[in-house]
């Protein structure tokens, strides 16, 4: 495990909370809102657990929680919690802090961040799973300290901590920086040497993405963009530009032909889950003032998302080439999960922030109605009374009513983004009202 953080014992934590209380007690009470928030953290609180690692209490989130009692289910090969989910929960609480800077929110930010810091390996990457004990899972193929999803998600989450303007977080932010810098050096190597392209069923893709995936590049870019906002430097700017240019190469179709400017996720395949390519390009484009990135991202939101809505949402599609012309070979409608909705919602709202075009905000609202019954199963997928988001839709008649970490957090992140944009929130509110009338 990483040696770049200081171990804190209970007495230090008590002193910290006393300092935080004194800071926060001087803050003014935020004004009351005129609407009822969609956000209910009750189930996320239920999934939260503190464990001891190296003598320190850190926060964990259960990966699996099954209906009907929604208790912890541990996978014997993987473990009971992981970077993938703790990182996303940390992103949620960092954004939640903007409207609720309570000791509760700060405690979650501290404890979940400390979990991430404990999971960094000596080589700079992160292990993913934690087994009961607790014991870091260093051997599972989806837990090794290698350049993969969980390391990029850890960087993204730590970068969200770094964005917060809060004296109460200065100590934590100072401990995050060397951890991020260690991984940043590794990120500079991604796709730095492999050039050229490769064909998958006639569809051309950058060779370096053959096993890596554009979807992973997008997560890296989100974290790097946050990092650049706090610490602008030419090296990170060049890295963001290089990675963004790779995404441009996987955009397919146009306004007339499917898949209507969608960015393929991996090889010749697009999948809804983790489809953050448009969001990453729009966000980075705004920060770097890169019009090419912005135009490409806007095209996916403008043309592909209405196509998805018209089709009743999509799970995936594959492409091939016939007579040198790219075509959509196969379209999958299921499964549909919250993780497929959130990236499109984020991209739509980023498009709205950039252009001021209400159509994009309304698109985000229409996408979010998936959680409230606007889906092929005609089922409410987010229960605002309990805070549970169900794990997915298997068919027009099949619902997975388990509610684990990923679905819970992705649902909360989606609604958190929508409800602070009046035009998007209005679409959701109107849909819910009509559904209950």
HELIX and SHEET records of a PDB file:
HELIX    1   1 UNK A   10  UNK A   24  1                                  15    
HELIX    2   2 UNK A   42  UNK A   47  1                                   6    
HELIX    3   3 UNK A   83  UNK A   96  1                                  14    
HELIX    4   4 UNK A  103  UNK A  118  1                                  16    
HELIX    5   5 UNK A  149  UNK A  163  1                                  15    
HELIX    6   6 UNK A  167  UNK A  169  5                                   3    
HELIX    7   7 UNK A  170  UNK A  187  1                                  18    
HELIX    8   8 UNK A  207  UNK A  209  5                                   3    
HELIX    9   9 UNK A  214  UNK A  230  1                                  17    
HELIX   10  10 UNK A  234  UNK A  248  1                                  15    
HELIX   11  11 UNK A  277  UNK A  288  1                                  12    
HELIX   12  12 UNK A  291  UNK A  299  1                                   9    
HELIX   13  13 UNK A  300  UNK A  304  3                                   5    
HELIX   14  14 UNK A  305  UNK A  310  1                                   6    
HELIX   15  15 UNK A  338  UNK A  355  1                                  18    
HELIX   16  16 UNK A  358  UNK A  368  1                                  11    
HELIX   17  17 UNK A  369  UNK A  371  5                                   3    
HELIX   18  18 UNK A  405  UNK A  419  1                                  15    
HELIX   19  19 UNK A  422  UNK A  436  1                                  15    
SHEET    1   A 2 UNK A  48  UNK A  53  0                                        
SHEET    2   A 2 UNK A  56  UNK A  61 -1                                        
SHEET    1   B 2 UNK A  64  UNK A  66  0                                        
SHEET    2   B 2 UNK A  71  UNK A  73 -1                                        
SHEET    1   C 3 UNK A  81  UNK A  82  0                                        
SHEET    2   C 3 UNK A 129  UNK A 131 -1                                        
SHEET    3   C 3 UNK A 135  UNK A 136 -1                                        
SHEET    1   D 2 UNK A 197  UNK A 200  0                                        
SHEET    2   D 2 UNK A 203  UNK A 206 -1                                        
SHEET    1   E 2 UNK A 251  UNK A 252  0                                        
SHEET    2   E 2 UNK A 262  UNK A 263 -1                                        
SHEET    1   F 3 UNK A 269  UNK A 271  0                                        
SHEET    2   F 3 UNK A 316  UNK A 322 -1                                        
SHEET    3   F 3 UNK A 325  UNK A 332 -1                                        
SHEET    1   G 2 UNK A 382  UNK A 383  0                                        
SHEET    2   G 2 UNK A 388  UNK A 389 -1                                        
SHEET    1   H 2 UNK A 392  UNK A 395  0                                        
SHEET    2   H 2 UNK A 398  UNK A 400 -1                                        
END                                                                             
